Amino acid sequence: YYGTSLDTLKAFEEAIGKRFDLTLMGQAHWYLATRISQAANYNITVDQSRYCISVVKRYLEKAGCKNVIRLHNTPLPSDFVPTADDNSKDVEAAAKLQEEFNIDFASCIGSLIYLALMRSDIIFAVNKLAKFTRQPGEKHMLALVHLLRYLRDNTYLGLCFYSDFTISPVYCLLKENQLPIDQLFFTFSDSSWNDDVDHGRSTGCFLIFYMGGVVDHSSNLPDPVTLSSAESEYNQCCVAGMATTHLKMFMNELELKDCDDFSSPVSIFLDNSSAIAIGTSFKDTKHTRHILRRYHYVRENVDAGRFALRWILSAGQLADIGTKPLGGPTLEALMKYLFVIVPQELVQDG
């Protein structure tokens, strides 16, 4: 358990001690391969560096390909296009290919999915590669090896939740963009229009923040094939809004509030002004009247005062990290708002 002051911790210990017969053993340090650290200023850092090391050791060090020493600063090769056209011709050919690389593709992807729960920098790569677990081709195998090398070179990253939100990097980002900074809970939402070459769908991503750290994220493919970038951004905003509502209701329960208490609207940051216009207006045009009614969940919640859609520069759109393969400099610029470097000497080999 954690608190932002000794008084808070003591009050919690006394309250829970009256209800249950238990022994308090102090702060938690590990939970399901996740290390938890609390600094003297009550900042909380969580990381999976040890688990990341074990995944790299299990799959990369035994891979049947030459060792490449150079630094990998992107999760996927710059020329990689995720498509089923590169699949092996059948299951037998895929099995033979995996034997050559000495990597069980599906097993490795499963391990990376768990790591991606905390590492939002790899969610795009993992989700795209996961589509080819049945019949991966050579390009998919090479992309997986590239991803493992990226993790080898970028192991010691964690999420930090700040006791003082004003010292968090994302606070500085919002302040630089002259956006509201009075909320501790907010969402970034973005979409890459028509990027799925197999089906024409648009990859979307959302990142939900609380106390300066990411508490939920997703890289996904909403079902409709959209006709414009504005429509794809709006549809993804709906997906982000549903996740935001769920977490907000959960937080209300933890704080002993009414589950549906949205006394102040939750900010959702988008970098597409047309999508914001669709979400804040109940007027349909010939360009928007075909949008499925379920996606107007955004409009309904804006009208009810639960959401506030706010525009942000594309350079500050953190959810961009889960919509497309980014170049090294762009990825590095976004990651400074999402992760902190954890001390390497404190991570045990496992």
Salt bridges, closest charged atoms under 4 A:
ASP47 OD1 - ARG35 NE 2.88
ASP121 OD2 - ARG119 NH2 2.92
ASP153 OD2 - HIS72 ND1 3.56
ASP153 OD1 - ARG152 NE 2.94
ASP196 OD1 - LYS131 NZ 3.30
ASP196 OD2 - HIS199 ND1 3.26
ASP223 OD1 - ARG201 NH1 3.30
GLU231 OE1 - HIS290 NE2 2.84
GLU255 OE1 - LYS257 NZ 3.15
ASP260 OD2 - ARG306 NH2 3.17
ASP284 OD1 - ARG299 NH2 2.92
ASP320 OD1 - LYS324 NZ 2.44
ASP349 OD2 - LYS57 NZ 3.26
